[in-house]
Amino acid sequence: MHAVPTAALYDITRVLEISVSPDGERVALLTREYDYADEETVTSLWVVPSDGSREPYRLTRVSDASSPKWSPDGSKLAFLAAREHDPDLRVGRPDDDSEESEETDEEPEEEQNSTDEKDEPESQVWAFDMDLGGDARQVTAHDEGVSAFDWGPDGERMVVEARDPTDEEREYLDQREDNGPVEVERLQHKFDGTGYLDEVTTYLFVVDVDTREMERLDDANDGGYGFLRGMEPAWGPHGRIAFVANHTDWPDDNYIRDIYTIDPDGERRRKLTDSDLSTAELTWNADGSKLAFVARDPENWYVGSIESL
């Protein structure tokens, strides 16, 4: 048996995620490739006909795409990426700026040292218009970034998952970014792949795709304990939004993840499981009458099954 040369790894393209269009004719692929010169990985988003009649076409040329999802009518392909802000959000005057500025020949000053802007962009939802073509359009502009999303059944709204710190929590996070002390008051204070934890609550927001307006669903939150896998929102075809969260009495002492549903207006939150499972990967059936998910024993993650409600 011959060993594979290390250099051969740079010729491998790994498929990380796939998303099939609603009509079944196209497949979006998320791949990982390897840059030999810079010794780094490159993650790209591709589209290919499902019948294999054409070679895959690369949509993104920056290494930051993830979570591709088609709109219900297949006209748009959304994904998460940490890119520079869309020009639509960077140029022109704010809509609420009613005062006329004095005419001047001077160019606007660049606020290179502004503390309001972070050095690196946060992950946001972007969407390609597969009919019109061109670059992707930024859908969200949340200060803390977006960690997960799903399309609404009408294709005009999305549900997104994002942290929303209070003013006091924001001050603490800024202090930590400036190498300030880490303050810990919780049992589960650190987690592999995440580092030191905090108590910032993650919420679900409903976003208008056209206007980018966001509305927070106060009752759809993780209580500050979503460090395992997030809330994994799934918007069903009947209009209800499913998500996972741990709202037990002592969340830091267990790996329980219950399933909840809520209306898009934030009303009628309902708990579907009995705090005896660690659930993930929620998927609605075509008419929204059933919800499938992966379940594990919170005491022993190696014991798992696929369930439905």
C-alpha positions as CSV (number, residue, x, y, z in Angstrom):
1,M,0.0,0.0,0.0
2,H,1.5,3.3,-1.1
3,A,1.3,6.4,1.0
4,V,-0.4,9.4,-0.7
5,P,2.0,12.3,-1.1
6,T,1.1,15.3,1.1
7,A,1.2,17.6,-2.0
8,A,-1.6,15.6,-3.5
9,L,-4.0,16.9,-0.9
10,Y,-3.9,20.3,-2.7
11,D,-5.6,18.6,-5.7
12,I,-8.6,17.5,-3.6
13,T,-11.9,19.4,-3.7
14,R,-14.1,18.4,-0.7
15,V,-17.9,18.9,-0.9
16,L,-19.1,20.2,2.5
17,E,-22.8,21.0,1.9
18,I,-25.4,20.6,-0.9
19,S,-28.7,22.3,-1.5
20,V,-31.1,21.2,-4.2
21,S,-33.3,23.8,-5.9
22,P,-37.1,23.4,-5.4
23,D,-37.6,22.2,-8.9
24,G,-34.8,19.7,-8.6
25,E,-33.0,21.0,-11.6
26,R,-30.0,22.7,-9.9
27,V,-27.7,21.8,-7.0
28,A,-25.7,24.4,-5.0
29,L,-22.5,23.0,-3.7
30,L,-20.2,24.3,-0.9
31,T,-16.7,23.1,-1.4
32,R,-13.3,23.4,0.3
33,E,-10.1,23.6,-1.7
34,Y,-6.5,24.2,-0.8
35,D,-4.3,27.1,-1.7
36,Y,-0.8,25.8,-2.1
37,A,1.0,29.1,-2.2
38,D,-0.7,30.7,0.8
39,E,-1.1,27.4,2.7
40,E,-4.8,28.0,3.4
41,T,-8.2,26.6,2.6
42,V,-10.6,28.2,0.2
43,T,-14.4,27.7,0.6
44,S,-16.5,28.4,-2.5
45,L,-20.2,28.2,-3.6
46,W,-21.0,26.5,-6.9
47,V,-24.1,25.7,-8.9
48,V,-24.4,22.7,-11.2
49,P,-27.3,21.1,-13.2
50,S,-28.6,18.1,-11.3
51,D,-28.4,16.0,-14.5
52,G,-24.7,16.7,-14.8
53,S,-25.1,18.3,-18.3
54,R,-22.7,21.1,-17.5
55,E,-19.6,21.6,-15.3
56,P,-20.1,23.3,-11.9
57,Y,-20.1,27.1,-12.1
58,R,-18.3,29.0,-9.2
59,L,-20.5,31.7,-7.8
60,T,-18.3,33.0,-5.0
61,R,-14.7,33.9,-5.3
62,V,-14.0,34.8,-1.7
63,S,-13.3,32.2,0.9
64,D,-16.2,32.7,3.3
65,A,-19.4,31.2,2.0
66,S,-21.5,28.7,4.0
67,S,-25.1,27.4,4.5
68,P,-26.5,27.7,0.9
69,K,-30.3,27.7,0.8
70,W,-32.7,28.3,-2.2
71,S,-35.7,30.5,-2.0
72,P,-39.0,28.7,-2.2
73,D,-39.4,29.6,-5.9
74,G,-35.8,28.8,-6.8
75,S,-35.1,32.4,-8.0
76,K,-32.6,33.2,-5.3
77,L,-29.8,31.4,-3.5
78,A,-28.9,32.8,-0.1
79,F,-25.8,32.0,2.0
80,L,-23.8,33.2,5.0
81,A,-20.6,35.2,4.4
82,A,-18.4,37.7,6.2
83,R,-17.8,40.1,3.4
84,E,-17.3,43.9,3.1
85,H,-20.7,45.7,3.3
86,D,-22.8,45.8,0.2
87,P,-22.4,49.1,-1.7
88,D,-26.1,49.7,-1.2
89,L,-25.4,50.1,2.5
90,R,-22.2,52.1,2.1
91,V,-23.0,54.9,-0.3
92,G,-25.5,57.8,-0.2
93,R,-27.0,59.7,2.8
94,P,-29.0,58.0,5.5
95,D,-32.8,57.9,4.9
96,D,-33.4,59.8,8.2
97,D,-30.9,62.6,7.4
98,S,-33.4,65.4,6.8
99,E,-31.0,68.3,7.2
100,E,-29.5,69.9,4.1
101,S,-25.7,69.8,4.2
102,E,-23.8,72.9,3.3
103,E,-22.3,72.8,-0.2
104,T,-18.6,72.2,-0.2
105,D,-15.9,71.1,-2.6
106,E,-14.2,69.0,0.0
107,E,-14.4,65.3,-0.1
108,P,-16.0,63.5,2.9
109,E,-13.4,62.7,5.6
110,E,-12.6,59.0,6.0
111,E,-13.2,57.9,9.6
112,Q,-10.4,55.4,9.6
113,N,-10.1,55.4,13.4
114,S,-13.9,55.2,14.1
115,T,-14.6,52.9,17.0
116,D,-18.0,52.2,15.6
117,E,-16.6,50.0,12.8
118,K,-15.0,46.7,13.5
119,D,-11.8,45.6,11.9
120,E,-13.4,42.4,10.4
121,P,-16.9,42.2,8.9
122,E,-19.4,40.0,10.7
123,S,-21.2,37.1,9.0
124,Q,-24.4,38.2,7.3
125,V,-27.0,36.7,4.9
126,W,-26.3,37.4,1.2
127,A,-28.5,36.3,-1.7
128,F,-27.8,35.8,-5.4
129,D,-30.6,36.6,-7.9
130,M,-30.4,33.5,-10.1
131,D,-32.6,35.1,-12.8
132,L,-30.9,38.5,-13.1
133,G,-27.3,37.4,-12.3
134,G,-24.6,39.6,-10.9
135,D,-23.0,39.7,-7.5
136,A,-24.9,38.7,-4.3
137,R,-27.0,41.3,-2.4
138,Q,-26.6,41.7,1.3
139,V,-29.9,40.9,3.1
140,T,-28.9,41.5,6.8
141,A,-26.7,44.1,8.5
142,H,-26.9,43.0,12.1
143,D,-24.1,44.4,14.3
144,E,-23.3,41.0,15.9
145,G,-23.6,39.1,12.6
146,V,-25.9,36.2,11.8
147,S,-25.2,32.6,12.6
148,A,-28.1,30.8,10.9
149,F,-31.1,31.5,8.7
150,D,-34.0,30.0,6.8
151,W,-36.4,31.3,4.1
152,G,-40.0,32.0,4.8
153,P,-42.5,30.1,2.7
154,D,-43.4,33.3,0.8
155,G,-39.8,34.0,-0.2
156,E,-40.2,37.6,1.0
157,R,-39.0,37.1,4.5
158,M,-36.3,35.1,6.4
159,V,-35.8,34.1,9.9
160,V,-32.3,34.7,11.2
161,E,-30.4,33.8,14.4
162,A,-28.3,36.5,15.9
163,R,-26.8,37.5,19.3
164,D,-28.2,40.7,20.8
165,P,-26.2,42.0,23.7
166,T,-27.5,44.6,26.1
167,D,-25.6,47.8,26.5
168,E,-23.9,46.4,29.6
169,E,-23.0,43.2,27.8
170,R,-21.7,45.1,24.8
171,E,-19.4,47.2,27.1
172,Y,-18.1,43.9,28.6
173,L,-17.5,42.4,25.1
174,D,-15.6,45.5,23.9
175,Q,-13.5,45.3,27.0
176,R,-12.6,41.7,26.3
177,E,-11.7,42.6,22.7
178,D,-9.3,45.2,24.2
179,N,-7.6,42.4,26.2
180,G,-9.5,43.2,29.3
181,P,-10.2,40.6,32.0
182,V,-12.6,37.7,31.5
183,E,-15.4,37.7,34.0
184,V,-17.0,34.3,34.6
185,E,-20.0,33.5,36.8
186,R,-21.4,30.4,35.0
187,L,-20.6,26.8,35.4
188,Q,-20.0,26.1,31.7
189,H,-17.6,29.0,31.3
190,K,-15.6,27.6,28.3
191,F,-16.3,25.3,25.4
192,D,-14.1,23.6,22.8
193,G,-13.9,25.6,19.5
194,T,-15.6,28.6,21.2
195,G,-13.3,29.6,24.0
196,Y,-14.6,31.6,27.0
197,L,-18.4,31.9,27.0
198,D,-20.6,34.8,28.0
199,E,-24.3,35.3,28.8
200,V,-25.4,37.2,25.7
201,T,-28.8,36.0,24.6
202,T,-29.3,34.9,21.0
203,Y,-32.7,35.6,19.4
204,L,-34.6,34.8,16.3
205,F,-35.4,37.8,14.0
206,V,-37.8,38.0,11.1
207,V,-36.2,40.0,8.2
208,D,-37.9,41.5,5.2
209,V,-35.7,40.5,2.3
210,D,-36.5,43.6,0.2
211,T,-36.3,46.3,2.9
212,R,-33.8,44.5,5.3
213,E,-36.1,45.5,8.2
214,M,-35.7,43.2,11.2
215,E,-38.1,42.4,14.0
216,R,-36.9,40.5,17.1
217,L,-39.0,37.6,18.4
218,D,-38.5,38.1,22.1
219,D,-39.9,34.6,23.1
220,A,-37.7,32.8,20.6
221,N,-34.3,32.9,22.3
222,D,-31.7,30.6,23.7
223,G,-31.5,32.2,27.2
224,G,-27.8,32.8,26.7
225,Y,-27.1,29.0,26.6
226,G,-26.9,28.2,22.9
227,F,-23.2,27.4,22.8
228,L,-23.7,23.8,21.5
229,R,-25.0,24.3,18.0
230,G,-27.2,27.4,18.0
231,M,-31.0,27.5,17.6
232,E,-31.2,26.1,14.1
233,P,-34.3,27.9,12.9
234,A,-36.6,26.1,10.4
235,W,-39.5,28.0,8.9
236,G,-42.3,25.6,8.0
237,P,-44.5,25.8,4.9
238,H,-47.6,26.4,7.1
239,G,-46.0,29.5,8.6
240,R,-44.7,28.2,12.0
241,I,-41.0,28.6,12.9
242,A,-39.3,25.7,14.7
243,F,-36.1,26.2,16.7
244,V,-34.1,24.5,19.5
245,A,-33.2,25.9,22.9
246,N,-32.3,24.9,26.4
247,H,-34.6,26.5,29.0
248,T,-34.2,24.0,31.7
249,D,-33.6,25.1,35.3
250,W,-29.8,24.5,35.1
251,P,-28.8,24.6,31.4
252,D,-25.0,24.7,32.1
253,D,-25.3,21.3,33.7
254,N,-26.8,19.3,30.8
255,Y,-26.8,19.0,27.0
256,I,-30.6,19.0,26.6
257,R,-31.9,20.8,23.5
258,D,-35.7,21.0,23.2
259,I,-37.7,21.9,20.1
260,Y,-40.1,24.9,20.1
261,T,-42.3,26.4,17.5
262,I,-43.5,30.0,17.3
263,D,-45.5,32.2,14.9
264,P,-43.6,34.8,12.8
265,D,-45.1,37.6,14.8
266,G,-43.6,36.2,18.0
267,E,-46.8,34.8,19.4
268,R,-47.9,31.3,20.6
269,R,-44.5,29.7,21.5
270,R,-45.0,26.0,22.1
271,K,-42.6,23.4,23.4
272,L,-42.7,20.1,21.5
273,T,-40.2,17.9,23.4
274,D,-40.0,16.8,27.1
275,S,-36.4,17.8,28.0
276,D,-35.1,14.3,27.5
277,L,-33.3,14.7,24.2
278,S,-30.5,16.7,22.5
279,T,-32.1,17.6,19.2
280,A,-30.7,19.1,15.9
281,E,-31.2,19.4,12.2
282,L,-34.9,20.3,12.1
283,T,-36.7,19.6,8.8
284,W,-40.4,20.1,7.9
285,N,-42.2,17.9,5.5
286,A,-43.8,19.3,2.4
287,D,-47.1,20.4,4.0
288,G,-45.8,21.3,7.4
289,S,-47.7,18.5,9.2
290,K,-44.5,16.7,10.4
291,L,-41.1,17.8,11.7
292,A,-38.2,15.5,11.4
293,F,-35.0,15.9,13.5
294,V,-31.9,14.1,14.8
295,A,-32.0,13.2,18.4
296,R,-29.3,12.1,20.8
297,D,-29.2,11.0,24.4
298,P,-28.0,14.1,26.4
299,E,-26.1,11.8,28.7
300,N,-24.4,9.9,26.0
301,W,-24.1,11.5,22.5
302,Y,-23.1,8.2,20.9
303,V,-26.7,7.0,21.3
304,G,-28.7,8.7,18.6
305,S,-31.8,8.3,16.3
306,I,-33.9,10.1,13.7
307,E,-37.3,11.2,15.1
308,S,-40.4,13.1,13.9
309,L,-43.2,15.0,15.5
